[in-house]
Each structure stands twice: as structure tokens, then as C-alpha cells.
């Protein structure tokens, strides 16, 4: 499991709203049985304009998504679906959003 890997959300309760989960946990913590993830929501599904620093717009799998940083969560490794890709090319935007969530700037 590598940092910034995107997984299909297999939760029946949330996958319609958040079809993908981005693993943001450090690779140094590979042995833990949990992963910290941020869900992706389709940009067109949002009714309010997102805060750009907190919820950046990302392109993935030919679609436009919003990184829903305020929805950051810990999940069990076996609750993650299949790997669908990687967003390591957007590392700076993802880390900036997490930093803004935690520090406010």
C-alpha cells in the first residue's frame, strides 16, 4: 500500500457519494492495520463551491473530483477496495490541503 494510492470505496453506505478513497498515510507506517484516507467526490455532485485550499480539484480516471479533506478518516486495510490508480503527481496539493486542515494555513 503506497501513499497517494486511490482505492475504490467498497462501502455500500458511502460509495455513491465518495466513489474513491485516497490513501494519505506515510509508507513508513506500512505495518499498521489501518490507513488514513481522504474521499474523492465527483465535482458535479457538490451544491456549494468548495474551499480551494482545503478541497482541491483533482483529475482522476478521466473525471473531475474534489478531495474532501474535511472527511479525512481512518479505515481498516481490509475495508479498502481494489487499487484504482495513484495521485502522487498531485502530492503537493494533497499535502497542502491536509496542512490547511490541521494548521489553518
Residue pairs with C-beta under 8 A, 6 or more apart in sequence:
1 23
1 25
1 27
1 30
1 35
1 77
1 80
2 23
2 27
2 86
2 88
3 23
3 24
3 25
3 26
3 27
3 88
4 22
4 23
4 24
4 86
4 87
4 88
4 90
4 91
4 94
5 22
5 23
5 83
5 85
5 86
6 20
6 21
6 22
6 23
6 40
6 60
6 83
6 84
6 85
6 86
6 87
7 20
7 21
7 22
7 23
7 37
7 80
7 81
7 82
7 83
7 84
8 15
8 19
8 20
8 21
8 81
8 82
8 84
9 15
9 18
9 19
9 20
9 21
9 39
9 81
10 79
10 80
10 81
11 79
14 39
17 39
17 41
17 45
18 39
18 40
18 41
18 68
18 71
19 40
19 42
20 39
20 40
20 60
20 65
20 84
21 37
21 38
21 39
21 40
21 75
21 80
21 81
22 37
22 38
22 39
22 40
22 67
22 87
22 94
23 35
23 36
23 37
23 80
24 36
24 37
24 38
24 72
24 94
24 98
25 32
25 35
25 36
25 37
32 77
33 76
33 77
34 74
34 75
34 76
34 77
35 74
35 75
35 76
35 77
35 80
36 72
36 73
36 74
37 72
37 73
37 74
37 75
37 80
38 67
38 68
38 69
38 71
38 72
38 73
38 94
38 97
38 98
39 68
39 71
39 73
40 58
40 60
40 65
40 66
40 67
40 68
41 65
41 66
41 68
42 63
42 64
42 65
42 66
43 57
43 64
43 65
43 66
44 64
46 66
50 57
50 66
53 96
53 97
53 100
54 69
54 70
54 97
54 100
54 101
55 66
55 67
55 68
55 69
55 70
55 97
56 66
56 67
56 90
56 93
56 94
56 96
56 97
57 64
57 65
57 66
57 67
58 64
58 65
58 66
58 67
58 87
58 90
58 93
59 65
60 85
60 87
61 84
61 85
67 93
67 94
67 97
69 97
69 98
69 100
69 101
70 101
72 98
72 101
87 94
99 105
